[in-house]
Amino acid sequence: MFQGSQSMVKKMKTVIIKHPHQAFISQEHLDQSWKTFNYTDRPDWNRALHEYAKFESILREHVENVLHLPQSDKTGLDSIYAHDPVKFTSKGAIILKSGKELRQGEAEVYKAFLEENNIPILGQLTGDALSDGGDLVWLDDKTLAIGLGFRTNKAAIAQITEMVKDFTDKIIVVQLPYDRGPAECLHLMSIISMVDHDLAVVYSKLMPVFFRQLLIDRGIQLIEVPDHEYENLGSNVLALAPRVCMVVAGNPITKQRLLDAGATVYEYEGEEISYKGTGGPTCLTSPVERV
Ligand SMILES: NC(=[NH2+])NCCC[C@H](N)C(=O)O
């Protein structure tokens, strides 16, 4: 029985990931495509494998089922960030269409993978609708916040709203700023990560005032990420269970603030697999079931 949820924090039971073997493929492949995909630098294949081994071992300690997406010639480097092509609801996956054109082939591969594994699909974006999973945040099981920006458009918000309306009370549209422009990746999840039902890590500088206030009004304690740790993906924190989380190493202030809030914090080195492609632990994982 599929145990889908509309939570970013409940105990993760099943997760989909994509290993560098299937996404990065080889040093040669990385060399050919890192500039095209707008990475900050050329990832090192061996170090990427090493980092990923640690990352995956933390995941395996906490998550019963870890499923791997297959290699495909329809996808590129960014497919390592398995969070983006779909979003899970309690009734199954919504198949999205990336706002980054180079990533649009990922959804089809993902959909076939879900079908093969008998994981339910709720619906799929059609027409002009564009959205990345990184823009969709369940604040609780009845409330979905959606970032409206370069990666997610109004057509997608309308279609997603329609798909979830029978089992969701509220959709909150959060306007994202221009920040560094369309070539860079800025998702709603770049500026907020839920760590428990009442605890979130945030980068308030890029957050609309109404949204920050709404979080506070909902009784959510906010942990602020300092500027230099935001640059190091410090605001990208993956909840493995309520207050049990994973961060990219090199964010000591955020880590200490999480510890002070009573969280257990696991770290992995993410220079190659996270930093260079701008994708932290939430981006590297697609939680299917949380219980
Ligand atoms: N959910 C996320 N924050 N994903 C990050 C994706 C990063 C990737 N390089 C992109 O530009 O699409």
PDBQT file of the ligand as one rigid body, heavy atoms in Angstrom, charges set to zero:
ROOT
HETATM    1  N1  LIG A 301      15.311  21.339  -5.825  1.00  0.00    +0.000 N 
HETATM    2  C1  LIG A 301      16.411  22.000  -6.056  1.00  0.00    +0.000 C 
HETATM    3  N2  LIG A 301      16.706  23.044  -5.334  1.00  0.00    +0.000 N 
HETATM    4  N3  LIG A 301      17.149  21.633  -7.056  1.00  0.00    +0.000 N 
HETATM    5  C2  LIG A 301      18.366  22.268  -7.445  1.00  0.00    +0.000 C 
HETATM    6  C3  LIG A 301      18.609  22.027  -8.881  1.00  0.00    +0.000 C 
HETATM    7  C4  LIG A 301      19.912  22.596  -9.350  1.00  0.00    +0.000 C 
HETATM    8  C5  LIG A 301      20.118  22.404 -10.805  1.00  0.00    +0.000 C 
HETATM    9  N4  LIG A 301      21.465  22.717 -11.185  1.00  0.00    +0.000 N 
HETATM   10  C6  LIG A 301      19.164  23.261 -11.610  1.00  0.00    +0.000 C 
HETATM   11  O1  LIG A 301      19.542  24.327 -12.003  1.00  0.00    +0.000 OA
HETATM   12  O2  LIG A 301      18.051  22.893 -11.884  1.00  0.00    +0.000 OA
ENDROOT
TORSDOF 0
